[in-house]
Amino acid sequence: MSKNKVDVIIISDIHLGSNYCHATDLQNMLESYTFKKLILVGDVFQHGNFDRLHKMDRLHRSHWNVLSLFRKLTEPDRGVEVIWIEGNHDWKVLNIIGAILGIHIFDEYSWESDGKKFLAIHGHQFDLRLPKSELLNKIGQNAYLFIQKHFQKKFTRYISIIGKKFSRSVQNVRNGAISYAAEKQCDYVFCGHTHVPESVTKTVDNREIRYFNTGTWADGAKLTYITVTRGNAMLHEFTP
């Protein structure tokens, strides 16, 4: 079966270890394409502590299959570059898992193609409502994990998506990313973090900047990703 050919695929907020991670769908989507670069825009894991993953959530077989696919993509004969950008959930596992899988780790990542400059960054840096204290951050994450484990799926989605909208996270991340991209003279900026897929164009200082949010592959009504081909980016929804 022929595969769709693109230059870059961008995904984020997979949350491996969550019971609501659509790992099999993600694998099917990736295997339907050929590409030169895969960018993981943070929160690949549900929790940065493997002990926590085993106690509160667990890595299902389908989650390990996704990690295995990432490892295969980094094999020299594949010719695929895999980039992992640090998210606020997975910072503790980055160096260990990155080394095992052969993935390059970045705080943010920029590249140029077809005369355009692209920037990928998780987006929590612009979330003004996100606790700056590591302790408060852990309390918030543990509370969300408890709700996710003990309550119904729809209620968890409500807490995750609607709650972030009320906290202005979506707007803060969008505006912060666009301003940051303008400072770095980028044409495109890609974020995750909010779990809300978006495609917005804004002009800053006579420069047109296109902002994309990749959405999520966990507890979201839509499974979304971004492709970049010949300097043009597009937001897609995957239908299982």
C-alpha positions in Angstrom: 0.0 0.0 0.0 1.4 3.4 -1.0 2.1 5.8 1.9 1.7 9.6 2.1 5.0 11.4 1.7 5.8 14.5 3.8 8.9 16.2 5.0 8.0 16.5 8.7 5.4 15.2 11.1 4.8 17.0 14.4 3.0 15.5 17.4 2.8 16.2 21.1 1.1 15.3 24.4 1.0 11.6 23.7 1.0 10.9 27.5 2.3 7.3 27.3 1.3 5.6 30.6 -2.1 7.1 30.6 -5.1 4.8 30.2 -6.5 7.3 27.7 -3.5 7.4 25.4 -4.4 6.4 21.9 -1.1 4.7 21.2 -2.4 2.2 18.6 -4.0 5.0 16.6 -0.8 7.0 16.8 1.3 4.1 15.5 -1.2 3.5 12.6 -1.0 7.2 11.7 2.8 7.3 11.7 3.0 4.1 9.7 0.8 5.5 7.0 3.5 8.1 6.1 7.0 8.4 4.9 8.9 11.4 6.4 12.4 12.8 7.0 11.8 14.3 10.5 9.6 13.5 13.4 9.2 16.1 16.1 7.7 15.2 19.5 6.7 18.5 21.1 6.8 17.4 24.7 4.7 15.4 27.2 5.5 12.1 25.5 5.0 10.5 28.9 2.2 10.9 31.4 4.6 11.3 34.3 8.3 11.8 34.5 8.8 9.2 37.2 8.8 5.5 36.1 7.8 4.4 39.6 4.8 6.7 39.3 4.0 5.2 35.9 3.9 1.7 37.3 1.9 2.6 40.4 -0.8 5.1 39.1 -0.7 4.5 35.4 1.0 1.8 33.4 2.7 1.4 30.1 0.5 -0.8 28.0 1.8 -3.1 25.3 0.6 -0.5 22.7 2.7 2.2 24.5 5.8 0.0 24.3 5.0 -0.5 20.6 5.1 3.3 20.0 8.5 3.5 21.8 9.8 0.6 19.7 8.6 2.5 16.5 10.5 5.6 17.7 13.6 3.5 18.1 13.3 1.9 14.7 12.9 5.3 13.1 16.3 6.4 14.5 18.1 3.5 12.8 20.7 4.8 10.3 19.1 3.1 7.3 15.8 4.8 7.9 17.2 8.3 7.3 14.7 9.8 9.8 15.7 12.4 12.4 13.6 12.2 15.6 13.5 15.3 17.8 12.1 15.3 21.4 11.3 18.7 23.0 11.1 18.8 26.7 7.5 19.1 28.1 6.5 19.9 31.7 5.4 16.2 32.3 8.4 14.3 31.0 11.5 16.2 32.0 12.9 13.5 34.4 12.9 10.7 31.8 14.3 12.7 28.9 18.0 11.9 29.1 17.5 8.2 30.0 14.8 7.4 27.4 16.4 9.7 24.8 19.7 7.8 25.1 18.0 4.4 24.9 15.9 5.4 21.8 18.7 7.4 20.1 16.5 10.6 20.1 17.9 14.1 20.2 16.7 16.2 23.2 16.0 19.9 23.0 14.4 22.7 25.0 13.2 24.1 21.7 14.0 23.3 18.1 14.2 25.5 15.0 15.0 24.6 11.4 14.7 26.2 8.0 13.1 24.9 4.8 12.1 26.4 1.5 12.9 29.9 2.7 10.8 29.6 5.9 12.0 29.4 9.5 10.2 27.0 11.8 10.2 26.8 15.6 8.8 24.1 17.9 8.5 24.5 21.7 6.2 22.7 24.1 4.4 25.9 25.3 4.3 25.5 29.1 6.9 28.3 29.2 4.1 30.7 28.2 1.4 29.3 30.5 1.2 32.1 33.1 -1.2 30.0 35.2 1.2 27.1 35.5 2.8 26.9 38.9 6.4 27.9 38.9 7.1 25.9 42.0 8.1 22.3 41.4 6.2 21.2 44.5 2.9 22.9 43.3 3.4 21.4 39.9 3.7 17.9 41.4 0.6 18.5 43.5 -1.4 19.6 40.4 -0.1 16.6 38.3 -0.9 14.1 41.1 -4.4 15.5 41.5 -5.0 15.2 37.8 -3.7 11.6 37.8 -6.0 10.7 40.7 -9.0 12.1 38.9 -8.0 10.4 35.7 -7.7 7.0 37.4 -10.9 7.1 39.5 -13.4 9.0 37.5 -15.1 8.6 34.1 -13.3 9.4 30.9 -15.6 12.2 29.9 -15.2 13.9 33.2 -11.4 13.7 32.9 -11.6 15.3 29.4 -13.8 18.1 30.9 -11.2 18.8 33.6 -8.3 18.7 31.1 -9.7 20.8 28.2 -12.4 23.0 29.6 -10.4 23.7 32.8 -7.4 24.9 30.8 -9.7 27.2 28.7 -11.1 28.9 31.8 -7.5 29.4 33.1 -6.6 31.2 29.9 -3.9 28.7 29.2 -4.9 28.3 25.6 -4.7 32.1 25.0 -1.6 32.6 27.0 0.3 29.9 25.2 -0.8 31.1 21.8 0.1 34.8 22.4 3.3 33.9 24.1 4.4 31.6 21.3 3.6 34.1 18.6 5.5 36.9 20.4 8.5 34.6 21.0 8.5 33.5 17.3 8.5 37.2 16.2 11.5 37.9 18.4 13.3 35.0 16.8 12.1 36.0 13.3 10.3 32.7 12.7 7.5 32.3 10.2 5.9 29.3 11.9 5.7 28.2 15.6 4.4 24.9 16.8 3.3 24.2 20.4 1.5 21.5 22.5 0.6 21.6 26.2 -3.0 22.9 25.9 -4.4 19.8 24.2 -6.4 22.2 22.0 -5.6 22.0 18.3 -5.3 25.3 16.6 -4.1 27.0 13.5 -3.9 30.8 13.8 -2.2 33.5 11.6 -1.2 36.8 13.1 0.9 39.7 11.8 3.5 41.1 14.2 5.8 44.0 13.2 4.8 43.4 9.5 5.8 39.8 9.8 3.1 37.1 9.2 3.4 34.3 11.8 1.5 31.1 11.7 0.8 29.5 15.1 -0.1 25.8 15.3 -1.0 23.8 18.4 -0.7 20.0 17.8 -3.5 19.0 20.2 -3.1 15.6 22.0 -3.2 11.9 21.6 -4.7 11.4 25.1 -8.1 12.3 26.6 -9.0 14.4 23.6 -12.1 14.2 21.4 -9.8 14.8 18.4 -6.5 13.0 17.5 -4.5 15.7 15.7 -1.1 16.1 14.2 0.8 18.5 11.8 2.7 17.9 8.6 5.2 20.1 6.9 5.9 19.7 3.2 7.8 22.0 1.0 7.7 24.8 3.5 3.9 24.6 4.2 2.3 23.3 7.4 -1.1 21.7 7.8 -3.1 20.5 10.8 -4.8 17.1 10.4 -7.3 15.0 12.3 -6.7 11.3 12.4 -9.8 9.1 12.1 -9.3 5.5 13.4 
